[in-house]
Amino acid sequence: MEVTSLGYRTDLMVRRMEGSEVSDYADHVVVRSPGHPGFWWGNFILLAAPPQPRAAAGWLARFAEAFPEGQHVAIGVDTDGWPPAEQSGLPEAGLRIERSTVLTAATVHEPPHANQTIEYRPLASDADWEQSLKLRLAADESNGAATQAFFEQRTVDARRATEQGHGAWFGAFADGRLAAQLGIFSDGGGVARYQNVETDPDWRRQGLAGTLVWRAGQWALAHRAARTLVIVADPAARAIRIYRSVGFRDVDTQIAFQRPPYSVE
């Protein structure tokens, strides 16, 4: 299956780098992360097109077949067409439809309120990665849906991908304390994808995220032979304005359907 969505293409790229299994079935792709069943978007199906309403039940059955132990449902659709996705029958089956904005940049520039007073560098030591986990926990906005074990595993995934040479995990350090972080990865094909831009609540609105996105983008263009930088964001979130401020422009809409485990409100 040829994936046209830049958001999903780079999602699959990063999942492979993290060690997930990606299987192509012509009209859909199945992504499995066997050691990480709680990672919904590490265990999902990507459809080549929005299903017809009468086919929705069949895709739910396919998901259950692919993930017999799964307590969630996560289905991506390789389209940016909102009406066809909305009319797919998946919302009526109890799945929540979500839209994300895909942004790209060929170059990045300094943000309007750059913070040049602290250190920006890739994470390297055990102590750095321990701080990365603590920051993820501090920045968590899932209202308790994600457990500490989830963040521990995601930190392991990120460290593995960086140590295998696929990219870097950058941090903004204030007197040795990690105040903001993000990942950026590329398979060498000219596209680099950002991951998990996070700022400690105590350090928000001080220009760290924009400066970090700018610095990491410069690194990827220079050291990963990247020609296109990709970042995906909630269109209603404040962060998207930060990305636009350093040179990113909206190019696509990524559409997903999900139903969390029934125990999660």
C-alpha positions, 0 to 999 in steps of 0.5 A: 500500500502506497501511503500518501499522507505525509503524517502517516508516512513519517509515523510509520518511519518512526515506528519502524525505527523504534522497533515496531512491526509494520505489515502491508496488506495492500488495502491496509497496514497493520502496525504492532508494538508487541512489547508495548500494548498500551501504546495505542498508536503503536498498535493500529491499522491504517486504511488506504481510504475511508470505508463505506459505512457498511464496511465499518463493522468489518474493519472493527473485526479486522482490528480485533483479529490483528490485536486479540489482546487489545483493549483499545481501537485505533484506526488511521485513514490515508486521506485528508478528506473530512466528509468521507472520513466523517461518513465512514460509519466509524463514528457511529461505531463509537470511535472518536474522530480526530484531526491533526495538522501536518506542517512542513518546512524546508528551512527554519529560522529563529523564533520571535522570542528565542531564549538564548540563555540556556544550553541546547544539546542532544541527550547523551547520559543515563542521567539525561534520559532519567530527566527525560522520563521525569519531564514526560511525566510532568508534562503529561496532559492525558488526565491519568490515561497514560501510566508511568510504565507507558512513559518508561517504555516510550523513553526506552523507545526514543533512546533506542532509536537515537542510539541506533543513529536514526536521529537525536533527542534534544533538550533545553537545559537550565543549570543542568535541569532539563526544561524542554525536550523533543526528538527528531528522526530521519531514515536518510530519505530526505524527510525528518520528523519531530516527536514529542515537543514537551516543556516542563510546566515551570518553564512554559512561555519562556521561548524554549519550545520555539528555540528547541524546534529551530535548533533541532531543525537546523541540526537535521538539515545539516546532519541528517541530509533532511530536505523537508522537516515535518511536525504534526500538531493539534490545530487548536493547541497553542504549540502550532503557533510556535511551529509556524513562527519558526517557518512551518506551514500547514500542508495536510490534515491527518485523520484518525479514529480511536476508542480508548479502553472502556476503563478510561473516561 
